[in-house]
Amino acid sequence: MNCEWRERADLYVDNELEPAAQQEVAQHLLTCGECAAVVMEQQEFKKTVRMAGKRFSAPPELYAAVRKEIHPRESVSPWWKWGLAAACVALFAALTFSLYTRPRENNPILAQLVDEHVSMLASEHPVDVISSDKHTVKPWYQGKLAFTFDPPELDKNSPFTLIGGNLVYAQGTPGAELVYQVRQHKISIFIFKSSNAKDQSSGPDRALSFTMKSWTEGGLHYYLVTDATKEDADHLAALFQDANRS
Amino acid sequence: MSGLQNKDFEKLAVPLLDSLYNFACWLSGDADEARDLVQESVVKALKGFGSFQPRTNFRAWIFRILRNTFLTSKTGLERRNTIQEDEEGFEDSVVSQETPELALIRQADHDLVQAAIGKLSASFQEVLLLADIEEMKYQEVAETLSIPIGTVMSRLARARKQVRNHIVQAASAKKTVGAKS
């Protein structure tokens, strides 16, 4: 690779540049396919490593032991509460896991997108392009995706705020993930080129712990994943549908 | 140490337990040893918390304690002997990565990636774990490992390259076997 920006592209992926330089590289990526491909590949690689590398979680007894070290003078009796709390957490985790893994069998793409949403929530750098301005976020996808879409205009009174976007892959297909904030919750809207010309849509599904919704509009397939309420999910989905109605 | 300081310590340390335990598991390769390492490190950090400077990086500080605790353990001493060998012949530039086969990386399952991380030598593995899994900045990794930032960058580039190569080779081999059968 010969582009003189190549070294800065590496630092860009690691978010190690000053904000102005970070923005400068982002602009360069819009015009340099070579660097854009390298950045895309590295971001994908980092995500793969991060998800695979977070392999072990501290067991409840370690939490209990550590808290005991920190507060040695407390009587023994409060510790049963920690045990109970840990048991509740374990039970909740098991229930969530069983509900959460269910769509894997029925709808692998939804399961994969829930993974992407959870990964975004857990990440310190949840979005690759950070902006509340749709006119910054939308152009960021130019040259990265073979389609375009129109995020809705949000007025001052809108409960939703655009946080930014990511490039994602599901079943080997590139797509966009737009991340919105509503109160304390985040909503991911995933957009992929639809392989089926016929409109498909499904309403919110609360049985899967996350609210999920999908619809097809203008040859694109939209998936919404969030822990926010069904009303919020419906509201944002309607805004997208209005903005992209042909 | 006062009760207030203990509470401050708890607020900072407890949210890091999962990350510390994950790091300890990768370093030691053993769940029981990892649990002991984290507990011992927390005790050491708690004892030293009185002298901890509030403006410095707590995460880098406690990860450094954990890493030093590991290096003085039996397993750590064994692994330490391999570090010097890994450094020999180190020539790769930070920017010398080839673009690998993206599709293979995307399709790589967790087992394959975990195997690739597990194959790294100690000095590369710890940099990759801190930078790519804990999402630490180069400066924070350098503080944790007490090495210059330049070394962090070069080790990280080398570690990523090795993981990439492993994934691409293993995934290609898998594909070839699948195609033949």
Interface residues (C-beta under 8 A of the other chain):
Chain A: M1 R6 E7 D10 D14 N15 E16 A37 V38 M40 E41 Q42 E44 F45 K46 T48 V49 R50 M51 A52 G53 K54 R55 F56 S57 A58 P59 E61 L62 Y63 A65 V66 R67 E69 I70 H71 S123 E124 H125 Y169 G172
Chain B: N6 F9 E10 A13 V14 L17 D18 L20 Y21 N22 C25 W26 A31 A34 R35 V38 Q39 V42 V43 L46 V94 V95 Q97 T99 P100 L102 A103 I105 R106 Q107 A108 H110 V113 Q114 I117 L128 L129 A131 D132 I133 E135 K137 Y138 A157 R160 V163 R164 I167
